[in-house]
Amino acid sequence: MLRSNPSDAAASVRELASGEAFRLLEDSLGWAWGYAESDRRVGYVQSRALSPVS
């Protein structure tokens, strides 16, 4: 889930599909800030939800 703020209680911006590209801009305290590549919507996702690019 892409959220407006780094909190599980924050408003949802939109759901990211499994495998969808997310461009990481910053990662701090368990939250990654960046944007969904497909539509450039900016927000936060839990760091543990991201998969490393190989």
C-alpha positions in Angstrom: 0.0 0.0 0.0 1.3 3.4 -0.9 0.5 5.8 1.9 0.4 9.6 2.3 2.6 9.5 5.5 5.0 7.0 7.1 2.3 5.3 9.2 -0.1 2.3 8.9 -2.8 4.7 10.0 -2.1 7.2 7.1 -4.4 7.6 4.2 -3.9 5.2 1.3 -2.7 6.9 -1.9 -3.2 3.7 -3.9 -2.3 0.0 -3.9 0.9 -1.1 -5.5 0.6 -4.4 -7.5 3.0 -7.2 -6.7 6.2 -6.7 -8.8 5.2 -3.1 -9.8 8.2 -0.8 -10.0 8.7 1.6 -7.1 11.5 4.2 -7.3 13.1 4.6 -3.9 14.1 8.1 -2.9 14.7 7.6 0.8 14.5 4.8 3.4 14.3 5.6 7.1 12.9 4.0 10.2 11.2 1.2 8.3 9.5 3.4 5.7 10.5 3.9 2.1 9.6 7.2 0.4 9.4 7.3 -3.3 7.0 7.0 -6.3 5.2 4.4 -8.3 6.9 4.3 -11.7 3.8 3.8 -13.7 1.9 6.9 -12.7 4.5 8.8 -10.6 2.2 8.9 -7.5 4.4 9.7 -4.5 4.1 8.2 -1.0 5.5 5.8 1.6 5.6 2.0 1.7 6.9 -0.2 4.5 10.5 -1.0 3.7 10.0 -4.7 4.3 7.5 -4.8 1.5 10.1 -3.9 -1.1 12.1 -6.5 -3.0 15.7 -5.7 -4.1 16.3 -5.4 -7.8 18.7 -8.0 -9.1 
